[in-house]
């Protein structure tokens, strides 16, 4: 993850949208899923992969904790 002007940028080894599409095709759900559905699945997969990476790198830390801290900082900057 990279911080640039308050944004978090991530790069993935595997394209999460491709993973979501492959998974949807394997389960037979591809025909009924919208593009938004596939994007949500891809984002969920990507966040899960980032969380696993963070847990491996920093014992006990999780992406959810990072997300909560980012949300807190945004709210604090906007209304604090």
C-alpha positions in Angstrom: 0.0 0.0 0.0 1.1 3.5 -0.8 -0.2 6.8 0.7 -0.4 9.7 -1.7 -2.2 12.9 -0.6 -4.5 11.0 1.8 -5.3 8.2 -0.7 -4.3 4.6 -0.3 -3.1 3.0 -3.5 -2.7 -0.7 -3.8 -1.3 -3.0 -6.4 -2.1 -6.7 -6.7 -0.2 -9.6 -8.0 -3.4 -11.0 -9.4 -6.2 -8.9 -10.9 -9.1 -9.2 -8.3 -11.7 -8.6 -11.0 -10.4 -11.5 -13.0 -10.5 -13.7 -9.9 -14.1 -12.6 -9.2 -15.1 -13.4 -12.8 -13.4 -16.8 -12.7 -15.1 -17.6 -9.4 -18.5 -16.5 -10.6 -18.1 -18.6 -13.8 -17.1 -21.7 -11.7 -20.1 -21.4 -9.5 -22.5 -20.7 -12.3 -23.4 -17.2 -11.0 -21.7 -15.2 -13.7 -24.8 -14.8 -15.9 -26.9 -13.2 -13.0 -24.2 -11.0 -11.5 -24.0 -7.3 -12.5 -20.8 -5.4 -13.1 -21.3 -3.8 -9.7 -21.7 -7.2 -8.1 -18.5 -8.4 -9.6 -16.7 -5.2 -8.5 -17.9 -5.7 -4.9 -16.7 -9.3 -5.0 -13.4 -8.2 -6.4 -12.9 -5.5 -3.8 -13.8 -8.0 -1.0 -11.2 -10.4 -2.4 -8.6 -7.7 -2.7 -9.1 -6.5 0.8 -9.0 -10.0 2.1 -5.6 -10.5 0.3 -4.3 -7.2 1.7 -5.4 -8.2 5.2 -3.6 -11.6 4.9 -0.5 -9.8 3.7 -0.6 -7.3 6.6 -1.1 -10.1 9.1 2.0 -11.9 7.7 4.0 -8.7 7.8 2.9 -7.3 11.2 1.8 -9.7 13.9 -1.7 -9.0 15.0 -2.3 -6.0 12.8 -5.2 -6.2 10.3 -6.5 -4.2 7.4 -9.7 -3.6 9.3 -7.7 -1.7 11.9 -6.1 0.3 9.2 -9.4 1.1 7.6 -10.9 2.2 10.9 -7.9 4.5 11.5 -8.3 6.0 8.0 -12.0 6.6 8.4 -11.3 8.2 11.8 -8.7 10.5 10.2 -11.1 11.5 7.4 -13.9 12.3 9.8 -11.5 14.2 12.1 -10.2 16.2 9.2 -13.7 17.0 7.9 -15.5 17.8 11.1 -12.7 18.2 13.7 
